[in-house]
Amino acid sequence: MSTKISFFGKPIKVKVKPEDFFVKEIVNLSLQEKGEYAVYLLEKKNFNTLDVIYILQKKYKFDKIYRLGLKDRYS
């Protein structure tokens, strides 16, 4: 689905569905092979990142969760 609007008199489409957007985070981490941390890749759809972190903290009793590339629920 798209919304019809014009730009300099020409029709353009504005994407509005979550399927219209795909965000790929490119991260170049220099991690040590051993340490007191774990790295996870989270793929989500229609969830706010902070809400997901809260749910994970409650379920798995994590003290801290750090995140990169904070996106909204539609990205």
C-alpha positions as CSV (number, residue, x, y, z in Angstrom):
1,M,0.0,0.0,0.0
2,S,1.2,3.5,-0.7
3,T,-0.1,7.0,-0.3
4,K,-0.3,9.2,-3.4
5,I,1.4,12.5,-3.2
6,S,3.3,14.7,-5.7
7,F,6.8,16.1,-5.7
8,F,7.4,19.0,-8.0
9,G,4.1,18.2,-9.7
10,K,5.0,14.5,-10.4
11,P,3.3,11.7,-8.6
12,I,5.4,9.7,-6.2
13,K,4.7,6.8,-3.8
14,V,5.5,6.9,-0.1
15,K,6.0,3.5,1.4
16,V,3.8,2.8,4.5
17,K,3.8,-0.9,5.3
18,P,6.5,-2.6,7.4
19,E,7.2,-4.9,4.4
20,D,8.2,-1.7,2.5
21,F,11.3,-1.2,4.7
22,F,14.3,-3.3,5.4
23,V,17.1,-2.1,7.6
24,K,20.4,-4.0,7.5
25,E,22.9,-3.0,10.2
26,I,26.5,-3.3,9.1
27,V,28.7,-3.6,12.2
28,N,32.4,-3.9,12.3
29,L,33.0,-5.1,15.9
30,S,36.4,-6.0,17.1
31,L,35.5,-8.5,19.7
32,Q,37.9,-10.6,21.8
33,E,37.6,-14.3,21.4
34,K,37.0,-14.7,25.1
35,G,35.1,-12.4,27.4
36,E,32.2,-12.0,29.7
37,Y,29.7,-11.1,27.0
38,A,27.6,-12.7,24.2
39,V,26.6,-11.2,20.9
40,Y,23.2,-12.0,19.4
41,L,21.5,-11.0,16.2
42,L,17.9,-10.0,16.8
43,E,15.4,-10.0,13.9
44,K,12.1,-8.4,14.7
45,K,8.9,-7.3,13.0
46,N,6.3,-4.9,14.4
47,F,8.0,-4.7,17.8
48,N,9.7,-1.8,19.4
49,T,13.4,-2.6,20.2
50,L,13.2,-1.3,23.8
51,D,10.0,-3.4,24.4
52,V,11.8,-6.5,23.1
53,I,14.8,-5.8,25.3
54,Y,12.5,-5.5,28.3
55,I,10.9,-8.8,27.5
56,L,14.3,-10.5,27.1
57,Q,15.5,-9.1,30.4
58,K,12.5,-10.3,32.3
59,K,12.4,-13.8,30.7
60,Y,16.1,-14.6,30.9
61,K,17.0,-12.4,33.9
62,F,19.7,-10.4,32.2
63,D,21.1,-7.6,34.2
64,K,22.2,-5.5,31.2
65,I,21.5,-5.6,27.5
66,Y,23.4,-3.3,25.2
67,R,22.2,-2.6,21.7
68,L,23.4,-1.2,18.4
69,G,21.4,0.4,15.7
70,L,18.3,1.3,17.6
71,K,15.3,1.3,15.2
72,D,11.6,1.9,15.6
73,R,9.0,-0.9,15.4
74,Y,8.6,-0.4,11.6
75,S,12.3,-0.7,10.7
